[in-house]
Amino acid sequence: KIMNSIRANSINTSGFTDSHSKNNLDLVEWAKQAQSHGWGYVWGSYGKVLTQKTLNSKAKQYPDEVGGKAEFIKAHWLRRRGAGLTRCGYWLGRRTADCIGLIKGYGWLNTQTGAIEYGTNGMPDIGADTMFNNATEKGTIDTLPEIPGLALWHSGHIGIYIGGGKVIHAANTQDGVIISDVSGSGFTHWLKIPYITYTENTESQ
């Protein structure tokens, strides 16, 4: 159980195309790992492993979005099978992110150490709507190019297009990070994230 917990919380960069740059293809790999490892959703989080201390802090910071859902978060994203007390005495959970945090966590990932370092690598701490507004290349969903690593957006929410008509996004507290069909997902626009480099590989990842 302990080893399964470690594997579920690990970030494997061996499949990244370029660990020295922030690019669309590695963003897709990051998103796929988040979905396959069952990352949870906590408002204001961006990919770090959830602890009781962090949950307490976020509940105080966001009383409606986190505080009112703290028991669900504790049961599903904090105390999971194989989780246990850290040396500091806090329950260790799985990694969590909110929708924009899933993108920012990749931007802030130090691929050499595996640590997510807040505010680094030119990725600002902004919300989904601001990221959409800051993008210079974007369009309506009916014009979506087949470029894995584009962001998909509707007001207040953002996800990562992985190709083949699929999007990975941190959906909500109950569902965590999921994969969905773009069709019927509610996303209205696509954009190139301004803070990463795009290699326009049209093959689905």
N, C-alpha and C positions, 0 to 999 in steps of 0.2 A: 504493500500500500504506500509506503514511504517513497519507494522508487517511482511508482506511478504518479505520485503527487509532484515529484521533482520533474519528471518528464512533461507532465501537463503544464507546468509553470515555466518550462525552459523556452528560450527563444533560440532557434537554430538558424544561424546565418550562413550555413554551408551551401545552401541553395540560392543565395543572393548572387546576382550577376556582377555587382560591383559594391563591395563593402565600404569603399572610400567615397561614394557619392550617394545622394538621395535621388532615386529614380523611380519611374512608374512600375517597372517590372518587379523590383524588390518590394515596393509597396503592396503589390498583389500577393507576393509570397508571405509577407507579414500578415496580411488580412486572412489568407488561407490558414495560417497557423492559428490565429486568434479564433477562427470559427471551428477548426477541427479540434482544438484543445478546450473548447467549451468556455471561452471567456464570458464573464458576467457583465452586467451593466450597472454602473453606479455613476450618477450625475457628477460631473466635475473630475472624473478619473481618466487616466490616459495610458493604461497598460501596465501599471505596477501591480504587484501582488497585494491583494487586499488584506489588511490587518484590522483588528478591533480598534486600534488607535486611529487608523485612517477613517474607518467607518464613523467613529465618534466625532471626528473632526468635520467630516462631510455632512453629517446629520445636523451639526450645529451651524455650519455654513449655509446649508440648503435645507431648511426645516420642512419645506413642502416636498421637494423632489427626492430627498433622501430620508429625512427624519421620519416622515409619515410612512416610509416603506422599509424602515430599518429592520423590522422583524423578518420580513421576506428576504431581504438581502443577507441577513445573518444566517438564515436557514439554508439558502440556496447558493450564495456566492462566497460565504465566509466559512461556515462549518461544513465542509464537504468531506467525503470519504477520503481518508488518508491525511486530512489536515490535523494539525496538532499545535500545541503551544510553542511559540518561539522562545528563545532564551530570555527575551524581555517579558515573557508572560502573556503575550497577545496571541489570539487565535489567528492562524495563518490560513488564508483562503486562496482562491484562484485569482488570476489576473482579471482586472475589470477596466472598462472604458465606457465613456459615453460616445455619441456618434462622431463628434469632431475629435474627441480624444483618441479615437482609433487611428485617425490620420496624424494627429500631433505626436502620439507616442512613437510612431515610426520616424517622424522627423527628428525627434529628440533622442532616438536610440543611438548609443555609442556602440558600434558594432565590434569594437576591440574589447570592450569590457562587458558588454551585455547589459549595461545600466541605461536606464532612461533618465536623461539629464535635462531637466526642465529648461525650456527657453533656448536650446542650443541649435546649431546647424541652420540658422536662418529661418527657422519655423516659428512664427509668432504665436502667442497665446491668444487666439481669436475664436469667435464662434462660427457656426456653420454659415450664417447669413453674411457675415463679414468676409469670410473666405470666398463665397460666391461673388460678392460685390467687388472684391479685389482681383478676381480673375479677368484676364484680358481675352482669353480664348474660351468661349462657351457658346452654348446654343440650346435650343429646345430638345426635348427627349426624342422627338421624331427624327432628329438629324444626328443622333448619337453615332460617332465614328467607332469602328471596331479597334479601339486602342485600350488594351488593358491598363488599369491604373488611373483612368479618368475618375473624377469624383462625380457622383450623381447627387442632385439636390432638389429638395422642395423646401418651402419656407420653414425654417426651424430644424431641418434634418438633413443629414448628408451621409453618403455611403461611398463604397469603393467598387467601381466596375471591374470585374475580373475577366471579362470576355465571354463570348458565347451566350450573351443574353442574361448573364447572372451578375448579381450585386451582393457584396458582403457588407453588412452594416450592424452597428450596435443599436438594436431596435428599441428596446425598452427594458425596464427593470425585470419584468417577468420572463422575457425571452432571451436576453443577453445578446451575444454576437451571433447572427444567423446569416444564412445564404438564401436569397430570394430570386425569383424571376424578375427581370426589369419590368416586363409587362405585368401590369396590375399592382406594382409596388408603390405607386403614388408619386414617384420622382417625376419632376416636371422639366428639369434641365440637366445638362452635363457641363463640366468645366475641366480645364487643365489646372491642376493645383499650382499656384504661382511659385511655390517654394521648392519644387523638385524638377528634375530634368526628365524629359520624355524621349524615349526611344520608341518610334512608332512601329513596333513589331505587331503585325496584324494577326499573328497566330494566337489563338486562345491559350491562356496559360493553364 
